[in-house]
């Protein structure tokens, strides 16, 4: 991916709208703008931050659209290069024609994330901030958006940079000791270095502790609804979403496939999954639905298990519950409005909620129980803050392994022991450097920016 080409892309979502934007960036971008735009002034004559009003035309001067053109002069642009944004009427055909005209006069189509990649390469942001751009675009809740914005503003980068700089200082102290001849190193030097290393290891653990919240904000929590046929699973699914998303009948086995929808609870996006009733089914389709239900329960953050209290407590219910983790399971005792004489529930290790979902009774308590279980790893009542991603976590874990090895070897004064500890520290720094982009390779950049949309 060249960083000298002039790149162009539609920067607004497809479909109809009041305004649509074509973004162009590169060292000779103003020559492209001069070729496609005509107005009272040429874009190449305009100062940065200037809006020009005019028209975009084909090569034969047939007008494509009336437009505004915004000029950015390097380094005061998103990419750090000269750039322009053409604002036309928001329509798929019009924007494609404007983009095609830009490509005809020398621009090329931008790759996914290429504008943000150039911003990184030109020092406008580091990799952690670049990832925050994608997180902000993909945010599904206010809390996720606020966390991404804080990360974009650099708060998480500051923590990674402080950790990196602290380890560089420890490594420098450690390598300095190699200049001492045997038996001349003061006795307190290595213990002092070990203490500094321990402090940096603690800072690393503090960053790692934000992983659970980061995963929930970016991916959402998987909540699977389980239970025997006709226990009220689809009724609960519809009640949580606030709409009749799935069919509800008195016929057992109505739901045969996995159905997933999302809603936001206390700032966390929940991916709620309705599943087929758990039973021994004769129908091949229903058997597959039951298999999928069990597979989803194994990977869910929260399982909601419904029991029909108007029927005798089943050994099948007991068997299914026995396979679930009480710390992440909510048992809903449904249909409490109906007469039941033989219901008996003895699994006291589970949190249970009495409900009549047909009347929405118990729904708030179910939501509160879900939130409480999510809060076991995340405090949803604290202000939103930047948290690490899976990529950050993997690199921090790799650095942690090297730090642990350095600390364990730093127990003697022998030169080879100190040299080995220093080598482990350098490996830890290599991993940490890849978090913010102090060190990077093409594969790392491709991995990060491939998840961006074209035009960003």
Secondary structure, DSSP 4 states (H G I P E B T S, - for coil): --SSS-EEEE-S-SS-EEEEEEEEESTTHHHHHHHHEEESS-GGGSPTTEEEEEEEE-TT--EEEEEEEEEE-TTSSSSSS-EEEEEEEE-HHHHHHHHHHHHHTT-EEPPTTHHHHHHHHTTSS-HHHHHHHHHHHH--SHHHHHHHHHHHTTHHHHHHHHHHHHHHHHHHHHHHGGGSPTT-S-HHHHHHHHHHHHHHHHHHHHHHTTHHHHHHHHH-EEEEEEESTTSSHHHHHHHHHTS--S---SSTT---S-EEEEEEETTEEEEEEE----S--SSHHHHHHHHHHHHHHHH-SEEEEEEETTSPPPHHHHHHHHTS-GGGEEEEEE-TTS--SS-----TTSEEEE-BGGGTBTHHHHHHHHHHHHTTT--TTSPP-----HHHHHHHHHHHHHHHHHHHHTTS--HHHHHHHHHHHHHHHHHHHHHHTSS--HHHHHHHHTTSPTT-
